[in-house]
Amino acid sequence: MSERLDVRKTYKLLVGGAFPRSESGRSYEVVDANGLFLANVAQASRKDVRDAVVAARSAQRAWWSLTPYNRGQVLYRLAEMAEARAGELSEQVGRAEGTRAGEARASVGRSIDRLVWYAGWCDKVGQVLGGQNPVAGPYFNFSVPVPSGVVGVLADQDSSLEAFVDAVAAPLATGNAVVALASEARPIPAVLLGEMSATSDLVAGALNVLTGRTGEIAPVIASHEDVDGLDLTGADDDFAGELGALAAETVTRVLRGADPQDRGLKRLRAFVETSTVWHTIGQ
Amino acid sequence: MVEVSPAPLRLVVDDERALRPRPGASVPVVESEVQLRALLRALSGVDAVGAEARAAKLATRSLKRETKRAAIDLALSMVDLTTLEGADTPGRVASLCAKARRPDPEEPDTPTVAAVCVYPDLVSTAKTHLAGSGVRVASVATAFPSGRASRAVKLLDVADAVVAGADEVDMVIDRGAFLAGRLGEVFDEVVAVREACGPAHLKVILEVGELVTYDNVRRASWLAMLAGADFIKTSTGKVAVNATLPTTLVMLEAVRDFAESTGRLVGVKAAGGIRTTKEALRYLVVVNETAGSAWLDPALFRFGASSLVNDLLLQRRKQRSGAYARPDRISVD
């Protein structure tokens, strides 16, 4: 009997609920913290960004039209999926970041806890960020947080899972759709989270995960007119400045310098707009 | 991949592929149904697998940079901006006309579309709003889309549109009669409508989705051209299967062969289901490679579409600015 061949995995993009290779057909090698080969990963091109934004735009309406409670359940299910594959995530986080097994497991545990935390926020942001305004007349005046729309995320380059979870779960919790560019050197845990999202009842296209060269892809996301918000965590100061200038062309909301360790509401606040509604009191 | 030359869009050297009618070519005069049958029977059958393979092959060709820019502008200038809904109002037609005159107000050099296509009762509205713009008014007629009415009613429908000022009339053929083999009846009807059109151009809709086979598409194309059609059009856009690349290829072969044997150039209009720039450019490649560069002209090739225009405008902006454009910055119809 012949020896069994390994089935090696090529990590694909997540665009519109499907897992395509890059439109360009390119891929690149990812190595672990010690420089040893890990896997081949799809290298996205500008056309993949275009496809992802189109998918995100149509998914955003469907995602936001769910009840906040339902969105919370979906994010919670994503946490369940991640919990079931925590072993695989830990191994990949450990190899990517060069940390010991125990430390990697703890990091994955924190990531999953953060998902649950954001899941809980889905039906609470309205009460916390919105409210009833005092008016001098016989009517109500409400402020309601609504999602910005499509949010581009440049994920943190070092923290392969924890920071990624924060960066994508926060805009998802407030009803945005996300086009995320994973860390260039450590993309695998992010891709795995994307795979899990496809079995979590998340609206196809609400989360899109691209992998590739940050220098090539980030400007395309930043200059895309149909991107409403941009999280620049993964860009250094100079590069973030350039990207911010591109984004300013179409008045894109930009989040810069968010601390990956920040446990406040900064990320939840980052990509919402306030809609003010008047209503009669009635009898 | 063929590297193509910059604008204006001439993808091949003119003389090599130019149309050469046979010596003494002329349109045969059809005098009887028997003769018409004989003419159509003499057409060879379509190699269905070959047509589909050829269309698929041509669809892989990509246009870049200057050529793409020129092709987008050309495609825009070939669009019949269409609204054929029960809910059409004069206001809607007015806004469509405004869009036809100036598809992208932020880019003043955007070419105008070829025509606005409406139901006969809205022709006069369209005519008023398009006055002096050079954009033509097309009207569907002959009990569009099913064509299920008596000849008299259909001719009145046409007369109505022509009196209201339609520059082009899109008629539907009687598919029931064609499929039942009553070819003479279909032919006579096209001839009668041709007369009723007067100076207006006649586009004959074959409704390829209902003709089922490529052989039928080829025969119906020839029948319409022999009866005097200025254009043959794929479909109404109201049935499940509309324009496809292989069917359009078969029709383009028909107009090419017809031109070679008769010397008369007939146009083709692909309608229904073409929504993206990518698809439109594939059609242009097929037009060029099948009928020849003479057909890369709004006088001989048209797209019947509504949402296609927005995608063309988005891609046009993308070509200009380098950044992907935002759909809601363009008028939504």
Contacts between the chains, C-beta under 8 A, distances in Angstrom:
chain1	res1	chain2	res2	distance
A	49	B	324	7.5
A	50	B	324	5.5
A	53	B	324	6.8
A	57	B	327	7.5
A	220	B	324	7.4
A	223	B	322	7.3
A	223	B	323	3.9
A	223	B	324	7.5
A	224	B	323	6.3
A	224	B	324	4.5
A	225	B	323	6.0
A	225	B	324	6.2
A	225	B	325	5.2
A	225	B	326	3.6
A	225	B	329	6.9
A	226	B	324	6.5
A	226	B	325	7.4
A	226	B	326	4.3
A	226	B	327	6.5
A	246	B	323	7.7
A	249	B	323	7.2
A	250	B	326	6.9
